[in-house]
Amino acid sequence: MHASAGNVIIEPATRNDLPSVIALHIECFTPSEHLGMLFGKKFIAACYDWFFSSGQGFILVARSENRIVGAISVSDRPYEAFIMRTCKKQVVCSFVRCPWLIFHPAILKRIIWSLKSRISQTTAQRVQGCAQEGFIMVSRDLRGQGLATRLRQEAMSHCILRGAACFFSYMKATNIASRRPYEKLGFTEVRELASRGFVCMRRDLQATNGSKRPTATINSVL
């Protein structure tokens, strides 16, 4: 019997859920969609462990009976630098095991971008009071039923409780279809935070009593 999105419960992940979340990530993403897939399963596991145990983020899972059919990870602030520091060992091991990875065009581009931003600070960006969406995924048999929207809405509610004033996410600039669900939820593009072929979509959050939270500031160091 096929699962139905109407029978799905969304709740915080537990550590016992991590193997299923990792397996769902591997099912849903290709290396072109998430560069970290090139570094292998241990790297992906370390990423999710950071969201789960760092105290700086959280993971929600969509559960249908005993099966995890969707998940979303969120950080209380921009997370890329923290993830790369946490997963340094897994990255190094991947380069030792597969030296050709260092010559992969996308990885080279990421390394060069990272070095330039650290040295010149011309692309350094600061987002204050904003939570960042990490990964969102839905099992293939439940796509198109609104589950991703439910996950994102529930995540934003959690972010309000954690004190966030806004919520943002990056997506490929060429992926027009991915923008529509965000726009339907009131997200708008922040052109100042476009990065390496990605656009930033952002939405201010509302406090639970209906009053608007103070607007978070987004500063680009140019």
Secondary structure, 3 states (H helix, E strand, C coil): CCCCHHHCEEEECCHHHHHHHHHHHHHHCCCCCCHHHHHCHHHHHHHHHHHHHCCCEEEEEEEECCEEEEEEEEECCCCHHHHHHHCHHHHHHHHHHCHHHHHCHHHHHHHHHHHHHHHHCCCCEEECCEEEEEEEEECHHHCCCCHHHHHHHHHHHHHHHCCCCEEEEEEECCCHHHHHHHHHCCCEECHHHCECCEEEEEEECECCCCCECCCCCEEECC
